[in-house]
Amino acid sequence: MKHEVRFAAGELELAGEFSVPDDTGRFPALVFLHGSGPATRDDWEQETAYFVEASVATLAYDKPGCGGSAGDWTAQSFDDRATEALAALRYLRRDPRVDRSWSGLFGASQGAWIAPMAAASSDEVSFVIAASAAGVSPREQDRFRVEHALRSAGLDAGDVEDALATWEERDRRLRRGEAAAAILEAERRVQGLRWYSILDFDEPGVLDFVRRVWDFDPVRHLERCRCPILAVWGADDTIVPVERSRAIFAEALGARAELVVLPG
């Protein structure tokens, strides 16, 4: 059974969909947390169906400025995203069909940074599921992503070198706090080259968001997270450094975590 919902997250009203099993009783429940970029509740359609079939209630919502939600996700910080995640969870926990002792967060990609961050600041989070979680900063994760994508694109060594030099110059400018529009203007001379699209983040609003979160440290939040965490990776992931991330999760969380790397 699906219900259209609206809930407050700070000054914003966000729209989403609460899905609950047709059985009677109280159910474990979770909130889905999106990855990077624009996203709506529909991105979780398959996962919603799976969990509801397994007798777990879910809440999937539109990111600010997407679908029926107010606001602008590019104006957010990770603190904003964590606050939003907890607002969604509190809305979910108010429903009498939800078992409040088993209500948690499911974050994928960027959402897997946010879920432990939110859990570290609230004992209302009973568990975290983190899919494709980076144990490193967005900066380090992006360098890993870009280098793998460049080398798999069949570019010659000179193009790879030029692309990485452009990434490094962007990195220096981001860390100095320069505005996104100025950074992209400085890259204008290479924007027509075939490798430039691999760098991504080529819109000022998106790059300004990246600048705000670039040096985020997930470890300090993982270390403060007291609820159980299931973290799952795909072994062939070329966007997230899987083995390094798994080792970081293991050291930060110890026995509180179950860490699974799926082969193939």
Secondary structure, DSSP 8 states (H G I E B T S, - for coil): -EEEEEEEETTEEEEEEEE--SSSS-EEEEEEE--SSS--GGGGHHHHHHHHHTT-EEEEE--TTSTT--S-GGG--HHHHHHHHHHHHHHHHTSTTEEEEEEEEEEETTHHHHHHHHHHT-TT---EEEES--SS-HHHHHHHHHHHHHHHTT--HHHHHHHHHHHHHHHHHHHTT--HHHHHHHTGGGTTSTTHHHH---SHHHHHHHHHHTT--SHHHHHH--S-EEEEEETT-SSS-HHHHHHHHHHHHGGGEEEEEE--
